[in-house]
């Protein structure tokens, strides 16, 4: 098994990857390609591209839990799949594996929504 950190709040010195207070891992195990969480923004996707990792071909997309620093970046992945489909390009939609409460809204006093922006009906069709 090989685990690659796509984003967290640290970066390599002398390597120009981006960091954020979010988390995303790319896991390869035999023939399986797994994206574990999507961070807060599109940074996981940009770092993967710089590393030569093509996220258009995933077997699984796993969400550990619903918080924004693990799920909000999924919009970038949905956009990439939609553009590939419109452009008749090859891609593979992953199987979504997530905590049973992934679609439950989560709020923090004084902040507002801190949970996933995904909806079961809308976004699972896109994935």
N, CA, C and O atoms as a MOPAC input file, in Angstrom:
PM7 MOZYME 1SCF
protein

 N      0.84600 1    -1.17800 1     0.00000 1
 C      0.00000 1     0.00000 1     0.00000 1
 C      0.89400 1     1.24400 1     0.00000 1
 O      1.93300 1     1.28600 1     0.65900 1
 N      0.46200 1     2.24400 1    -0.75100 1
 C      1.18700 1     3.51500 1    -0.80300 1
 C      0.21100 1     4.63500 1    -0.46100 1
 O     -0.86800 1     4.72400 1    -1.04800 1
 N      0.58500 1     5.48600 1     0.48200 1
 C     -0.22300 1     6.63100 1     0.88700 1
 C      0.51800 1     7.90900 1     0.53100 1
 O      1.68100 1     8.08500 1     0.89500 1
 N     -0.16600 1     8.80800 1    -0.18700 1
 C      0.40500 1    10.10000 1    -0.54800 1
 C     -0.44200 1    11.19400 1     0.06900 1
 O     -1.65700 1    11.22800 1    -0.12800 1
 N      0.18700 1    12.08400 1     0.81000 1
 C     -0.53100 1    13.22100 1     1.38500 1
 C     -0.73400 1    14.24900 1     0.27300 1
 O      0.23100 1    14.78400 1    -0.27200 1
 N     -1.98600 1    14.51700 1    -0.05700 1
 C     -2.28500 1    15.53000 1    -1.06500 1
 C     -2.41200 1    16.90800 1    -0.44300 1
 O     -2.02100 1    17.90600 1    -1.04800 1
 N     -2.95300 1    16.96300 1     0.75300 1
 C     -3.01300 1    18.25100 1     1.45700 1
 C     -3.15300 1    18.01100 1     2.96200 1
 O     -3.85700 1    17.10600 1     3.41000 1
 N     -2.47200 1    18.83800 1     3.70300 1
 C     -2.66900 1    19.02400 1     5.13400 1
 C     -2.09700 1    20.39300 1     5.46500 1
 O     -1.88000 1    21.19700 1     4.55800 1
 N     -1.85100 1    20.67700 1     6.71500 1
 C     -1.40400 1    22.02800 1     7.05900 1
 C      0.11600 1    22.18000 1     7.06200 1
 O      0.64400 1    23.14200 1     7.62000 1
 N      0.81500 1    21.23800 1     6.44400 1
 C      2.27500 1    21.31800 1     6.29000 1
 C      2.62700 1    21.11500 1     4.82300 1
 O      1.87000 1    20.49400 1     4.07700 1
 N      3.76400 1    21.63200 1     4.41800 1
 C      4.25200 1    21.38500 1     3.05600 1
 C      5.72700 1    21.01400 1     3.12300 1
 O      6.40700 1    21.28100 1     4.11400 1
 N      6.20700 1    20.39300 1     2.04900 1
 C      7.63700 1    20.07600 1     1.95400 1
 C      8.43600 1    21.36600 1     1.78500 1
 O      8.00400 1    22.29100 1     1.09800 1
 N      9.59100 1    21.41400 1     2.41100 1
 C     10.50900 1    22.51900 1     2.18100 1
 C     11.13200 1    22.31900 1     0.80400 1
 O     11.52300 1    21.20700 1     0.44700 1
 N     11.22300 1    23.39100 1     0.03900 1
 C     11.78600 1    23.38600 1    -1.31600 1
 C     10.92400 1    22.65600 1    -2.33900 1
 O     11.38200 1    22.39600 1    -3.45100 1
 N      9.70700 1    22.32700 1    -1.99000 1
 C      8.73600 1    21.79300 1    -2.95300 1
 C      7.55200 1    22.74200 1    -2.89500 1
 O      7.12900 1    23.12800 1    -1.80500 1
 N      7.02200 1    23.11800 1    -4.01200 1
 C      6.01700 1    24.16900 1    -4.03000 1
 C      4.59700 1    23.62400 1    -4.07800 1
 O      3.81900 1    23.93600 1    -4.97900 1
 N      4.28400 1    22.80100 1    -3.08000 1
 C      2.93400 1    22.32600 1    -2.88600 1
 C      2.21600 1    23.30600 1    -1.97200 1
 O      2.84800 1    24.06700 1    -1.24000 1
 N      0.90000 1    23.28100 1    -2.02100 1
 C      0.09700 1    24.16500 1    -1.19600 1
 C     -0.41500 1    23.41300 1     0.02400 1
 O     -0.59800 1    22.19700 1    -0.01200 1
 N     -0.64000 1    24.14300 1     1.09200 1
 C     -1.18500 1    23.56000 1     2.31100 1
 C     -2.39200 1    24.35100 1     2.77400 1
 O     -2.59200 1    25.49400 1     2.36300 1
 N     -3.18600 1    23.74300 1     3.62200 1
 C     -4.36300 1    24.39700 1     4.21200 1
 C     -4.76200 1    23.60800 1     5.45200 1
 O     -4.29500 1    22.48500 1     5.64200 1
 N     -5.60800 1    24.16900 1     6.28800 1
 C     -6.10400 1    23.38900 1     7.42600 1
 C     -7.20000 1    22.43300 1     6.96000 1
 O     -8.37100 1    22.58200 1     7.31200 1
 N     -6.79700 1    21.46200 1     6.17200 1
 C     -7.68700 1    20.43600 1     5.64500 1
 C     -6.88800 1    19.16800 1     5.46200 1
 O     -5.68600 1    19.14600 1     5.72500 1
 N     -7.54600 1    18.10400 1     5.01300 1
 C     -6.87000 1    16.82600 1     4.88100 1
 C     -7.32300 1    16.09200 1     3.63100 1
 O     -8.51500 1    16.05700 1     3.32300 1
 N     -6.37600 1    15.50800 1     2.91200 1
 C     -6.68700 1    14.64500 1     1.78100 1
 C     -5.50900 1    13.71700 1     1.53700 1
 O     -4.36200 1    14.15700 1     1.45400 1
 N     -5.80600 1    12.41300 1     1.42000 1
 C     -4.80900 1    11.39900 1     1.12300 1
 C     -5.18600 1    10.66700 1    -0.15600 1
 O     -6.36700 1    10.47000 1    -0.44400 1
 N     -4.18500 1    10.26800 1    -0.91400 1
 C     -4.38200 1     9.37900 1    -2.05500 1
 C     -3.74400 1     8.05800 1    -1.67900 1
 O     -2.56800 1     8.01100 1    -1.31700 1
 N     -4.51900 1     6.98000 1    -1.76300 1
 C     -4.05400 1     5.66500 1    -1.34700 1
 C     -4.10400 1     4.72000 1    -2.54800 1
 O     -5.11500 1     4.62800 1    -3.24300 1
 N     -3.00500 1     4.03100 1    -2.77100 1
 C     -2.95800 1     3.00400 1    -3.80800 1
 C     -2.67300 1     1.67600 1    -3.11700 1
 O     -1.70600 1     1.54100 1    -2.36800 1
 N     -3.53200 1     0.70700 1    -3.38300 1
 C     -3.35900 1    -0.62300 1    -2.80900 1
 C     -3.64300 1    -1.64800 1    -3.88600 1
 O     -4.79100 1    -1.84200 1    -4.28700 1
 N     -2.60300 1    -2.29600 1    -4.34800 1
 C     -2.68100 1    -3.21900 1    -5.48100 1
 C     -3.26200 1    -2.45700 1    -6.66300 1
 O     -2.62700 1    -1.51900 1    -7.14600 1
 N     -4.42200 1    -2.81700 1    -7.13500 1
 C     -5.02500 1    -2.15600 1    -8.30100 1
 C     -6.04700 1    -1.08200 1    -7.89600 1
 O     -6.65900 1    -0.47200 1    -8.77300 1
 N     -6.24400 1    -0.83800 1    -6.61600 1
 C     -7.26100 1     0.11000 1    -6.13800 1
 C     -6.65700 1     1.49600 1    -5.92800 1
 O     -5.54600 1     1.64700 1    -5.41900 1
 N     -7.43200 1     2.50200 1    -6.34200 1
 C     -7.04600 1     3.91800 1    -6.18600 1
 C     -8.12100 1     4.59200 1    -5.33500 1
 O     -9.29000 1     4.63900 1    -5.71800 1
 N     -7.71600 1     5.10600 1    -4.18900 1
 C     -8.65400 1     5.62800 1    -3.20000 1
 C     -8.30100 1     7.07100 1    -2.85400 1
 O     -7.15100 1     7.38300 1    -2.54700 1
 N     -9.30100 1     7.94200 1    -2.90700 1
 C     -9.13700 1     9.30300 1    -2.41000 1
 C     -9.81400 1     9.35900 1    -1.05100 1
 O    -11.02100 1     9.14300 1    -0.94200 1
 N     -9.03300 1     9.65000 1    -0.01500 1
 C     -9.53900 1     9.70900 1     1.35300 1
 C     -9.63400 1    11.17900 1     1.75000 1
 O     -8.62400 1    11.82500 1     2.03000 1
 N    -10.84200 1    11.69000 1     1.77000 1
 C    -11.14200 1    13.08600 1     2.07700 1
 C    -10.64000 1    14.02400 1     0.97400 1
 O     -9.73700 1    13.68200 1     0.21100 1
 N    -11.24500 1    15.21100 1     0.90800 1
 C    -10.95600 1    16.17100 1    -0.17100 1
 C    -10.50100 1    17.52900 1     0.33300 1
 O    -10.43900 1    18.48100 1    -0.44500 1
 N    -10.18300 1    17.64100 1     1.61200 1
 C     -9.74400 1    18.92800 1     2.12600 1
 C    -10.82100 1    19.98400 1     2.07600 1
 O    -12.00800 1    19.68200 1     1.95000 1
 N    -10.39100 1    21.22900 1     2.17600 1
 C    -11.29100 1    22.38300 1     2.27400 1
 C    -11.53600 1    23.05700 1     0.92900 1
 O    -12.57500 1    23.68900 1     0.73400 1
 N    -10.59600 1    22.93000 1     0.00500 1
 C    -10.66900 1    23.67100 1    -1.25600 1
 C    -10.16600 1    22.79000 1    -2.40200 1
 O    -10.17800 1    21.56300 1    -2.29600 1
 N     -9.73300 1    23.40400 1    -3.47600 1
 C     -9.21100 1    22.66700 1    -4.62300 1
 C     -7.72100 1    22.31200 1    -4.48200 1
 O     -7.13600 1    21.74800 1    -5.40700 1
 N     -7.11900 1    22.62500 1    -3.36900 1
 C     -5.68400 1    22.42200 1    -3.19100 1
 C     -5.28600 1    20.95400 1    -3.33700 1
 O     -4.23400 1    20.66200 1    -3.90600 1
 N     -6.09900 1    20.03000 1    -2.83800 1
 C     -5.77200 1    18.61000 1    -2.97000 1
 C     -5.62100 1    18.23200 1    -4.44000 1
 O     -4.74700 1    17.44500 1    -4.80300 1
 N     -6.47700 1    18.79800 1    -5.27400 1
 C     -6.48100 1    18.48900 1    -6.70000 1
 C     -5.24700 1    19.07400 1    -7.39200 1
 O     -4.61300 1    18.41300 1    -8.21600 1
 N     -4.91800 1    20.31500 1    -7.04800 1
 C     -3.73800 1    20.96700 1    -7.63600 1
 C     -2.45500 1    20.25700 1    -7.22600 1
 O     -1.56600 1    20.05700 1    -8.05400 1
 N     -2.35000 1    19.87300 1    -5.95600 1
 C     -1.15600 1    19.14900 1    -5.50800 1
 C     -1.06200 1    17.78000 1    -6.18200 1
 O      0.03000 1    17.35300 1    -6.55700 1
 N     -2.18800 1    17.08900 1    -6.34000 1
 C     -2.18900 1    15.79300 1    -7.02800 1
 C     -1.68400 1    15.96000 1    -8.45600 1
 O     -0.88300 1    15.15500 1    -8.93200 1
 N     -2.14400 1    16.98800 1    -9.12900 1
 C     -1.71000 1    17.24800 1   -10.50400 1
 C     -0.19700 1    17.45900 1   -10.55300 1
 O      0.47300 1    16.92500 1   -11.43600 1
 N      0.34900 1    18.23900 1    -9.60400 1
 C      1.79800 1    18.47400 1    -9.56200 1
 C      2.57700 1    17.18700 1    -9.30200 1
 O      3.72800 1    17.05800 1    -9.72000 1
 N      1.94800 1    16.23700 1    -8.61100 1
 C      2.59400 1    14.95800 1    -8.30100 1
 C      2.37900 1    13.92400 1    -9.40400 1
 O      2.89800 1    12.81100 1    -9.31700 1
 N      1.62100 1    14.27900 1   -10.43600 1
 C      1.35800 1    13.33900 1   -11.52300 1
 C      0.26600 1    12.33200 1   -11.21200 1
 O      0.21000 1    11.27000 1   -11.83200 1
 N     -0.60500 1    12.64900 1   -10.26000 1
 C     -1.70200 1    11.76400 1    -9.87500 1
 C     -2.97600 1    12.24800 1   -10.54900 1
 O     -3.40400 1    13.38300 1   -10.33700 1
 N     -3.57700 1    11.39500 1   -11.35500 1
 C     -4.80200 1    11.73100 1   -12.08400 1
 C     -6.01000 1    11.26100 1   -11.28100 1
 O     -6.27900 1    10.06200 1   -11.20300 1
 N     -6.72800 1    12.19300 1   -10.69300 1
 C     -7.87700 1    11.86900 1    -9.84500 1
 C     -9.15700 1    11.62900 1   -10.63900 1
 O    -10.22500 1    11.45200 1   -10.05300 1
 N     -9.06000 1    11.62200 1   -11.96000 1
 C    -10.24400 1    11.29700 1   -12.76300 1
 C    -10.51000 1     9.79600 1   -12.78800 1
 O    -11.55300 1     9.35300 1   -13.26800 1
 N     -9.57000 1     9.02300 1   -12.27400 1
 C     -9.70800 1     7.56700 1   -12.29000 1
 C     -9.53700 1     7.02500 1   -10.87900 1
 O     -8.45200 1     6.58700 1   -10.49600 1
 N    -10.61300 1     7.06100 1   -10.11600 1
 C    -10.61600 1     6.57100 1    -8.73900 1
 C    -11.56700 1     5.39500 1    -8.61600 1
 O    -12.59700 1     5.33800 1    -9.28800 1
 N    -11.20600 1     4.45600 1    -7.74700 1
 C    -12.12000 1     3.35600 1    -7.44000 1
 C    -13.05500 1     3.75000 1    -6.29500 1
 O    -14.23800 1     3.41200 1    -6.30100 1
 N    -12.50700 1     4.46800 1    -5.31500 1
 C    -13.30000 1     4.85100 1    -4.14500 1
 C    -13.00600 1     6.29100 1    -3.73800 1
 O    -11.87500 1     6.76700 1    -3.83900 1
 N    -14.04400 1     6.96300 1    -3.28100 1
 C    -13.92600 1     8.25000 1    -2.60500 1
 C    -14.44600 1     8.01200 1    -1.19800 1
 O    -15.60500 1     7.64000 1    -1.00800 1
 N    -13.58400 1     8.22700 1    -0.21400 1
 C    -13.92300 1     7.95000 1     1.18000 1
 C    -13.96900 1     9.26400 1     1.94900 1
 O    -13.05300 1    10.08200 1     1.85500 1
 N    -15.04100 1     9.46000 1     2.70900 1
 C    -15.12100 1    10.59900 1     3.61700 1
 C    -15.12200 1    10.08200 1     5.03600 1
 O    -15.99000 1     9.29900 1     5.42100 1
 N    -14.13900 1    10.52500 1     5.81900 1
 C    -14.02000 1    10.08300 1     7.20600 1
 C    -15.15200 1    10.63100 1     8.07000 1
 O    -15.66100 1     9.94500 1     8.95600 1
 N    -15.53700 1    11.87400 1     7.80000 1
 C    -16.65200 1    12.50300 1     8.50400 1
 C    -17.04400 1    13.75200 1     7.72500 1
 O    -16.43800 1    14.06000 1     6.69900 1
 N    -18.04600 1    14.46800 1     8.20300 1
 C    -18.67200 1    15.51000 1     7.38400 1
 C    -18.06400 1    16.90200 1     7.50500 1
 O    -18.53600 1    17.80900 1     6.82000 1
 N    -17.07800 1    17.12100 1     8.30800 1
 C    -16.59000 1    18.48500 1     8.52300 1
 C    -15.98200 1    19.10700 1     7.26700 1
 O    -15.43400 1    18.41200 1     6.41000 1
 N    -16.09200 1    20.42100 1     7.18100 1
 C    -15.69000 1    21.18200 1     5.99900 1
 C    -14.23700 1    20.98500 1     5.59700 1
 O    -13.92700 1    21.04500 1     4.40800 1
 N    -13.34300 1    20.75400 1     6.53600 1
 C    -11.92700 1    20.58900 1     6.20700 1
 C    -11.61300 1    19.21000 1     5.61000 1
 O    -10.46700 1    18.91600 1     5.26900 1
 N    -12.63700 1    18.38100 1     5.49200 1
 C    -12.48000 1    17.05800 1     4.89200 1
 C    -13.36000 1    16.86500 1     3.65500 1
 O    -13.13900 1    15.93600 1     2.88000 1
 N    -14.35900 1    17.73800 1     3.46500 1
 C    -15.34800 1    17.49200 1     2.40500 1
 C    -15.56100 1    18.62900 1     1.41200 1
 O    -15.99700 1    18.37000 1     0.29000 1
 N    -15.27600 1    19.86300 1     1.77200 1
 C    -15.65300 1    20.97900 1     0.89300 1
 C    -14.90900 1    20.98300 1    -0.43600 1
 O    -15.39100 1    21.58600 1    -1.39400 1
 N    -13.77100 1    20.34200 1    -0.52500 1
 C    -13.02600 1    20.28800 1    -1.78200 1
 C    -13.65500 1    19.39300 1    -2.83700 1
 O    -13.23900 1    19.41900 1    -3.99500 1
 N    -14.64900 1    18.60400 1    -2.45600 1
 C    -15.25600 1    17.66700 1    -3.40600 1
 C    -15.89000 1    18.38000 1    -4.60000 1
 O    -16.06500 1    17.77300 1    -5.65600 1
 N    -16.23200 1    19.64200 1    -4.44900 1
 C    -16.79000 1    20.40700 1    -5.56900 1
 C    -15.83800 1    20.37400 1    -6.76800 1
 O    -16.28800 1    20.28200 1    -7.91100 1
 N    -14.54400 1    20.44700 1    -6.51900 1
 C    -13.54600 1    20.40100 1    -7.58400 1
 C    -13.59500 1    19.06100 1    -8.32000 1
 O    -13.50300 1    19.01500 1    -9.54700 1
 N    -13.73900 1    17.98600 1    -7.57100 1
 C    -13.80900 1    16.65900 1    -8.17700 1
 C    -15.08200 1    16.50600 1    -9.01500 1
 O    -15.03800 1    15.96000 1   -10.11700 1
 N    -16.19500 1    16.98000 1    -8.50100 1
 C    -17.46300 1    16.92000 1    -9.24200 1
 C    -17.34800 1    17.72400 1   -10.53200 1
 O    -17.79100 1    17.27400 1   -11.58900 1
 N    -16.76300 1    18.89600 1   -10.44900 1
 C    -16.57600 1    19.73300 1   -11.64200 1
 C    -15.70100 1    19.01600 1   -12.67000 1
 O    -16.00500 1    19.04000 1   -13.86300 1
 N    -14.62300 1    18.38300 1   -12.22100 1
 C    -13.71600 1    17.66500 1   -13.12600 1
 C    -14.43900 1    16.52600 1   -13.84200 1
 O    -14.25100 1    16.33800 1   -15.04400 1
 N    -15.25700 1    15.77000 1   -13.12800 1
 C    -16.00700 1    14.67300 1   -13.74100 1
 C    -17.03700 1    15.20500 1   -14.72900 1
 O    -17.23000 1    14.62500 1   -15.79800 1
 N    -17.69200 1    16.29200 1   -14.38400 1
 C    -18.68900 1    16.88700 1   -15.28100 1
 C    -18.03300 1    17.37600 1   -16.56500 1
 O    -18.54700 1    17.13300 1   -17.65700 1
 N    -16.90000 1    18.06500 1   -16.44100 1
 C    -16.19600 1    18.56400 1   -17.62600 1
 C    -15.67500 1    17.41900 1   -18.48500 1
 O    -15.69500 1    17.51500 1   -19.71200 1
 N    -15.21200 1    16.34400 1   -17.86900 1
 C    -14.75000 1    15.18200 1   -18.63600 1
 C    -15.91100 1    14.55400 1   -19.39700 1
 O    -15.76800 1    14.16400 1   -20.55500 1
 N    -17.04700 1    14.46100 1   -18.74300 1
 C    -18.22600 1    13.89000 1   -19.38700 1
 C    -18.68000 1    14.76500 1   -20.55800 1
 O    -18.97300 1    14.24900 1   -21.63700 1
 N    -18.74000 1    16.07100 1   -20.35600 1
 C    -19.14300 1    16.98700 1   -21.42900 1
 C    -18.16400 1    16.95300 1   -22.59800 1
 O    -18.57000 1    17.06300 1   -23.75500 1
 N    -16.87900 1    16.80100 1   -22.29900 1
 C    -15.85100 1    16.76200 1   -23.33400 1
 C    -15.60700 1    15.37600 1   -23.89200 1
 O    -14.68300 1    15.15900 1   -24.67700 1
 N    -16.45500 1    14.43100 1   -23.47400 1
 C    -16.32400 1    13.04000 1   -23.93400 1
 C    -14.92000 1    12.47800 1   -23.68200 1
 O    -14.35300 1    11.77100 1   -24.51500 1
 N    -14.38200 1    12.81400 1   -22.51200 1
 C    -13.07400 1    12.32000 1   -22.09300 1
 C    -13.27100 1    11.13600 1   -21.14700 1
 O    -14.31600 1    11.00200 1   -20.50800 1
 N    -12.27200 1    10.29800 1   -21.06900 1
 C    -12.34100 1     9.14900 1   -20.16800 1
 C    -12.23500 1     9.59200 1   -18.71500 1
 O    -11.45200 1    10.47800 1   -18.37400 1
 N    -13.02700 1     8.96800 1   -17.87800 1
 C    -12.95300 1     9.14800 1   -16.43200 1
 C    -13.70000 1     7.98700 1   -15.80100 1
 O    -14.40600 1     7.24400 1   -16.48300 1
 N    -13.54000 1     7.83800 1   -14.50900 1
 C    -14.21600 1     6.77000 1   -13.78500 1
 C    -14.79300 1     7.34800 1   -12.50500 1
 O    -14.05000 1     7.83500 1   -11.65300 1
 N    -16.09200 1     7.29800 1   -12.36300 1
 C    -16.71300 1     7.76600 1   -11.13000 1
 C    -16.42300 1     6.76900 1   -10.00900 1
 O    -16.58300 1     5.56200 1   -10.19100 1
 N    -15.99900 1     7.26900 1    -8.85900 1
 C    -15.68400 1     6.35900 1    -7.74800 1
 C    -16.93200 1     5.94500 1    -6.97400 1
 O    -17.97500 1     6.59500 1    -7.04500 1
 N    -16.79800 1     4.86600 1    -6.24700 1
 C    -17.81100 1     4.45400 1    -5.28800 1
 C    -17.62600 1     5.32700 1    -4.05100 1
 O    -16.51000 1     5.45900 1    -3.54900 1
 N    -18.69700 1     5.91600 1    -3.56300 1
 C    -18.62500 1     6.75800 1    -2.36800 1
 C    -18.76700 1     5.89000 1    -1.12400 1
 O    -19.72800 1     5.13300 1    -0.98400 1
 N    -17.79500 1     6.01200 1    -0.22500 1
 C    -17.81000 1     5.31700 1     1.05400 1
 C    -17.72100 1     6.39800 1     2.12500 1
 O    -16.75700 1     7.16200 1     2.16900 1
 N    -18.73200 1     6.45600 1     2.98300 1
 C    -18.75600 1     7.56800 1     3.94200 1
 C    -19.47400 1     7.17600 1     5.22500 1
 O    -20.23200 1     6.20800 1     5.28300 1
 N    -19.20200 1     7.96200 1     6.23000 1
 C    -19.90700 1     7.83800 1     7.50100 1
 C    -21.40900 1     7.95500 1     7.23500 1
 O    -21.80900 1     8.74400 1     6.37900 1
 N    -22.24100 1     7.20700 1     7.93000 1
 C    -23.68700 1     7.25000 1     7.67600 1
 C    -24.31200 1     8.64400 1     7.81100 1
 O    -25.35900 1     8.90900 1     7.22100 1
 N    -23.69100 1     9.51700 1     8.56700 1
 C    -24.25300 1    10.86100 1     8.76300 1
 C    -23.53600 1    11.91500 1     7.91700 1
 O    -23.53300 1    13.09500 1     8.26600 1
 N    -22.93400 1    11.49100 1     6.81300 1
 C    -22.16800 1    12.41900 1     5.97800 1
 C    -23.02100 1    13.55900 1     5.45200 1
 O    -22.50200 1    14.65400 1     5.23800 1
 N    -24.31600 1    13.33900 1     5.23700 1
 C    -25.17900 1    14.35600 1     4.63900 1
 C    -25.94100 1    15.18100 1     5.68000 1
 O    -26.75900 1    16.02400 1     5.31100 1
 N    -25.68900 1    14.95600 1     6.95800 1
 C    -26.36500 1    15.71000 1     8.01400 1
 C    -25.68500 1    17.06100 1     8.18400 1
 O    -24.46800 1    17.12800 1     8.35100 1
 N    -26.46600 1    18.13800 1     8.14000 1
 C    -25.89800 1    19.47700 1     8.32700 1
 C    -25.32000 1    19.61600 1     9.72600 1
 O    -25.88900 1    19.13400 1    10.70400 1
 N    -24.18500 1    20.27900 1     9.79700 1
 C    -23.51000 1    20.49400 1    11.06600 1
 C    -23.23800 1    21.98800 1    11.21000 1
 O    -22.69700 1    22.62200 1    10.30400 1
 N    -23.62000 1    22.54100 1    12.36100 1
 C    -23.46600 1    23.97100 1    12.58400 1
 C    -22.63000 1    24.21400 1    13.82700 1
 O    -22.63900 1    23.41700 1    14.76500 1
 N    -21.90800 1    25.32400 1    13.82300 1
 C    -21.09900 1    25.72800 1    14.96100 1
 C    -21.57000 1    27.11900 1    15.36000 1
 O    -21.67700 1    28.00300 1    14.50900 1
 N    -21.85000 1    27.32300 1    16.62900 1
 C    -22.35900 1    28.61600 1    17.09900 1
 C    -21.43500 1    29.75500 1    16.68200 1
 O    -20.22200 1    29.68800 1    16.88200 1
 N    -22.01700 1    30.79300 1    16.10600 1
 C    -21.27100 1    31.96700 1    15.69500 1
 C    -20.56900 1    31.82800 1    14.35700 1
 O    -20.03100 1    32.80600 1    13.83900 1
 N    -20.56500 1    30.62200 1    13.78400 1
 C    -19.88800 1    30.38600 1    12.51100 1
 C    -20.88700 1    30.01300 1    11.42300 1
 O    -20.83500 1    30.53400 1    10.30900 1
 N    -21.77400 1    29.12700 1    11.75400 1
 C    -22.73300 1    28.62800 1    10.76900 1
 C    -22.38900 1    27.21900 1    10.34300 1
 O    -21.89500 1    26.42400 1    11.14300 1
 N    -22.65000 1    26.90700 1     9.07700 1
 C    -22.44000 1    25.55900 1     8.54000 1
 C    -20.95800 1    25.18300 1     8.53100 1
 O    -20.13600 1    25.89600 1     7.95500 1
 N    -20.62800 1    24.08100 1     9.16000 1
 C    -19.26400 1    23.56000 1     9.13900 1
 C    -19.23700 1    22.11700 1     8.65400 1
 O    -18.19600 1    21.46000 1     8.65900 1
 N    -20.39600 1    21.64300 1     8.23700 1
 C    -20.49000 1    20.27700 1     7.72300 1
 C    -20.39300 1    20.26400 1     6.21300 1
 O    -20.21600 1    21.30100 1     5.57300 1
 N    -20.51000 1    19.08500 1     5.66500 1
 C    -20.42000 1    18.92500 1     4.22800 1
 C    -21.48900 1    19.73100 1     3.50300 1
 O    -22.59000 1    19.92300 1     4.02100 1
 N    -21.17000 1    20.19200 1     2.33000 1
 C    -22.13400 1    20.87700 1     1.47800 1
 C    -22.79900 1    19.89400 1     0.51600 1
 O    -23.61900 1    20.28000 1    -0.31500 1
 N    -22.42900 1    18.60700 1     0.64300 1
 C    -23.01300 1    17.57200 1    -0.19900 1
 C    -24.47400 1    17.32800 1     0.15500 1
 O    -24.88300 1    17.49700 1     1.30400 1
 N    -25.23700 1    16.93700 1    -0.82400 1
 C    -26.58500 1    16.43900 1    -0.55400 1
 C    -26.68800 1    15.05800 1    -1.16900 1
 O    -26.16100 1    14.81100 1    -2.25400 1
 N    -27.35700 1    14.17600 1    -0.48700 1
 C    -27.43800 1    12.79000 1    -0.95700 1
 C    -28.06600 1    12.69100 1    -2.33800 1
 O    -27.58900 1    11.95200 1    -3.19900 1
 N    -29.12100 1    13.43200 1    -2.53500 1
 C    -29.85400 1    13.33600 1    -3.80100 1
 C    -29.06900 1    13.94300 1    -4.95100 1
 O    -28.99400 1    13.34000 1    -6.02200 1
 N    -28.48600 1    15.11300 1    -4.76200 1
 C    -27.84100 1    15.83800 1    -5.84200 1
 C    -26.42200 1    15.35900 1    -6.13900 1
 O    -26.10500 1    15.02400 1    -7.28100 1
 N    -25.58300 1    15.32600 1    -5.13100 1
 C    -24.16000 1    15.09500 1    -5.36500 1
 C    -23.77500 1    13.64000 1    -5.53700 1
 O    -22.78200 1    13.34700 1    -6.20300 1
 N    -24.52500 1    12.72600 1    -4.96300 1
 C    -24.16900 1    11.33000 1    -5.19000 1
 C    -24.42500 1    10.94000 1    -6.63600 1
 O    -23.78000 1    10.02700 1    -7.15000 1
 N    -25.34700 1    11.61000 1    -7.29600 1
 C    -25.55300 1    11.35900 1    -8.73200 1
 C    -24.36200 1    11.86500 1    -9.53300 1
 O    -24.00200 1    11.26700 1   -10.54800 1
 N    -23.74900 1    12.95400 1    -9.09500 1
 C    -22.58900 1    13.51400 1    -9.79000 1
 C    -21.34300 1    12.67600 1    -9.57600 1
 O    -20.43900 1    12.66100 1   -10.41100 1
 N    -21.30300 1    11.98600 1    -8.46100 1
 C    -20.14500 1    11.13100 1    -8.16200 1
 C    -20.47300 1     9.77000 1    -8.64300 1
 O    -19.65900 1     8.85600 1    -8.51100 1

